[in-house]
């Protein structure tokens, strides 16, 4: 009998089909929409592997999944997975680092360019005003060259952002709990305290995982330290920023604007104050939404599951499980 792999029905159909093709010789891949329903839990009881997207993997669900060997997250963040509970049950938890760094770094710069050159406003202007007699003139905008980019979290994604910043001739400063001497040497990045970074940067870009330490890392105090001409970019996790404080900062012009791909509540409610703000660029948590990146992520997830189902240890364990081997 083939092993059973449960995959989130929220994942795009072509990706589900691709993973199913990669595992069809050893596993039956079943997509489920509501993992908490009675019917779904009955199926999960016999699951050998789970591939969640936004689903919460906690004690309640794990207590039902008696055969489970691996939770393979399609993405790099895993804050919805109770890693400690999985470890107690000898269940591997993996994610997909490395392969998504370029895509997220590209979106980060897309948000920066949209803000610095007012691309959304310019597009609307061409569609509605440019051809009219007596049209208003758009204000001049800013170059990225010569500006200071402050990166909070200089891991894989943060480093890729720094590489692009160097190509744009920006000054690169960063804060991380671990000093990255190799990146300093390669890219000329300068290590600063978080307070120094906030007060000197023209753009602040966040690239940290969501942990108890980073939850609400950026609140009113931090936002007030930023320049009034500065922009905040977040492609990490919504709860890293105090969203209410950010809305106030944008409304009262403590900062010039923000580019946000992630939010404290997703999807972002249509009545959120952010929706109506003109000094914000919003995208729907789409940092990894490219054909190439999603296929690479799917391949990595499938390979991790195959390794575990054939008695091997996975390659991309989350940090809390690195070095662990379950027989």
N, C-alpha and C positions, 0 to 999 in steps of 0.2 A: 504494500500500500504506500502511495506517495505521501510525503509530508504535506502539511497544510500551512500555507502562508496567507495571512490576512493583511490586506492593503487598504488604506483609506480611500474611500470612494470620492473624496474631494480632489485627489490627485487627477491630473488630466488623463483622459481616456487613452491617448496614444502612449503615455508613459506607463500606465498600467499594463497595456497590451505588450509593450516592449519588455517589461520585467517578466511578464508571464511567458513570453517567448524564451527569455534567457534561462528560466528555471523549469520549463515544461518537462524536462527529462527526469527531474527528481522531486518536483513539488506541484501541488495544485494551488494556484493563486486565486483567492476569493476576495472580491472587493465588497466592503461593507460601509454603509453610510452612517448608521447610528450604533456606535460600539457599546452603548449602555442599555440598549433594548434587550428584553428577555431573549428574543430570537438570536440576536447577534452574540450575546454572551454564551449561548449554547454552542455556537460555532467556534467561538474563541476558546472554549474549554479544550478543544482538540487541536489548537494551533501550535505549531512548532516555532513560528516566527511571526512577528508583527512589523508592519511598515506604516507607522503613523505619520500624519502631517501636522494637524493641529490637535489631535486627540490627546487627552490627558491619560498617561499611564501611571496609575497610582495603586495603592494597596488594594482597593476594592476590585479593580480590574485584574490585577495580578493574582489575587486569590482564586479567581475563576479559571485562569489560564494555567492549568496544572502541568501541561506538557511543554510549556514555553521554554525555548533555548536562547532566543535572541530578539531584541528590539532594535531594528535597523532604521534609524531616523533618516528620512529623505531631506537632508538639510544639515546645516552646521549647528544651529541652536537646538538645545535639548532641555530647556527649562521646564517643559511640561512632563518630563519623564522623571519618576522617582528612582534615581540611580541607586540610592542606598537600599531601597526595597528590592530592586532587581538583583543587586549583588548578594543580598541575603539568600535569595532564591537561586543563586548560581545561574543567573540569566545575563548574557552579554548585552551591553548597550553600545551601539556604534553610531557614528554620524559620517558626514561626507565633507571633510575639510579639503583644502587645496584646490579641488576642481572648480569651486565657485568663486574663488577670490577675484579673478579677472572680471567676471560679470558684475559683481557688486562694486568693484572699484570703478568700472565704467559708468554705472548708474550714479555713483557718488559724484563723478565729474560732470555728468549730464545735469544733475541738480545744481551744482555750482555754476555751470555755464548759464543755465536758465535764469538763475538769480542775478548773476553779474551782468548779463546782457539783456535781461528782462524779455526772454524769448516768448513767454506766454502772452505778455502784453503786446509785443511786436507782431506776433501772429494775428492777434485780434485786431490790431491797428490796420494791417494790410487788408483784412477781410471787411472792415467796416468804415475806415476813415481815409486811407492813403489817397484814393482817387478823387476825393471830394475837394472842391474849391474852398480855399480858406481853411484847409485842414490844420489842426494843431501839430506842432513839431514834437517828436518824442525827445525826451531829455537824453543827454549823453550818459553812457554807462561806463563801467570800469573794466580795465584789463585784469587778467589773472596774473600776468607777468609782474614780478616785483612785490606781489602781495604775500602775506604770511599765512600759511596753512597750519593750523594746530590740529594734530591728530591725537585723539584720546584712545589708546589701545593700538599698539604697533605690532600686532600679530600678523598673520598671513594677509588678511584683507587690508589692514592698515599699511602694511609695507607696500602692497601693490598700489594703493592710493598715493603713497609717497613717491613711488617711481614715476607715476604720471605727473605728479606735481613738479618733479624735477624737469620733466620734458616741457612743462609750461613755464619754466623759469621762476618758480615760486620759492620763497624761503620756507623751509620745512622745520617745524618744531613739534615735539611730541611729549606726551606723558604716558607712562606705562608703569605698572608695579615692578616690572623687570626691565632693567636698562638694556637697550639693544645696541651694543657697541658696533656690531657688524653693519647694521643699517646706518649708523652714524658715519662710519667710514665710507660705505658705498655711496650714500646719497647726500652726505653733508647735513644730515638731520641733527638738530640740537635738542638735548634733553632739558626739559623745564618742569618745574612743579606745576600742578594743575592750575593753581592760582595765576602763576606767571603766564601760562599758556593762554588762559581765558582773557587776560587783560591785554595781551599783545597781538593776538591773532585777528586777521581779517575774515577768515573762515575757520570754524571749529567743526571738525568731522569726527563722529563717534563710531568706534569699532570695537566694542567690548561685548562679551557674552552677558546674558542676564543672570546674575547671581545675587544673593543677599547683599553682597558688598557693592554691587553696581546698581541695584534698584534705587531709582530716584537720585542717581548720581548728580544729575544736573537739575537744580531747583532754583528758587528765587535768588539765593545768595550768589550762586554761580552765574546766573543770567545777568545779574546786575554788575558783575565784574567785567563782562564783555564790553567791547566798544559799541557805541551807538551805531556805528557804520558796519558792524560785523554781521555775518550770517552763520546760522547753526544748521548743520547737516546731520541727519540721523538715518542710517541704513542698518542699524544693529537690532535693537528691540525697543518697542515703544515705552516700556516701563522704566527704561534708563533715564527718561526725562519726566519731570513733574509737568504733565501736560497743562494743568490749570495755570501754573506759573508761567509756562511758555506762552499760553494764550494772552495772559496779561502783559508779558514782555513785548509781544508783537502789537497788541492794541495800543499800548502806551509808548511804543517806540524806544524801549530800552535797547533793542537791537534792530538791525535793518530788515531782517527777514529770516526765513527758514526753508529748508528743503527736507521734506519728510517722506520716507517710504514705509515707516512703521509707526504704530500708534498704540496707546494704552488699551484701546478697545478696537477690535477689527472684526468685520469691516468698520471703517470710520462712520459713525452715525451721520446722517445728512443734516441733522440739526447741530452738529459740532460747530463751535465758533470758527474753527480753522477753515471750514468750507467756504466761508464768505470773505476771508481775508485775501487782499490783493498782494500782500508781501510774503506769501507762502506758495511754494510749489509742492503739490501732493501727488504721490504715486501709490498704487495699491499693493504694497509689500511685494514688489516685482524684481527685487535685486537679482534673483537667479532665473528670471523668466526669459531665457534664450534657449533655442533648440539645442545648441551644442552643450550648454551647461547642464540642462536637464537630462540629456541622454548620458552624459558622463556620471551624473549623480545616480541615475537609475542603474547603470552598469556597476558602480561601486556597491550599491545596496545589494544587488543580486549576487555579486561575488562574495560579499560578507556572509550572506545567508547560505550560499553554497558551501563555503568553507566550514561553517558551523555544522551544517547538516551532514557533512562528510567527515566530521571528527577533528577538524582543524580549528585553531584559534583565529578569530577575525583580525584584520590588520589595522582598523581604524577605531579602536576603542575610545570612548570618551575619557578625558583625563583622569577621572576618579577610578577608572578600572585599568589603567595602563599597567602592564606587568602581571596582570591576573590571568590565570589559566584555569578554566573549569574542565575537569576530565569528564 
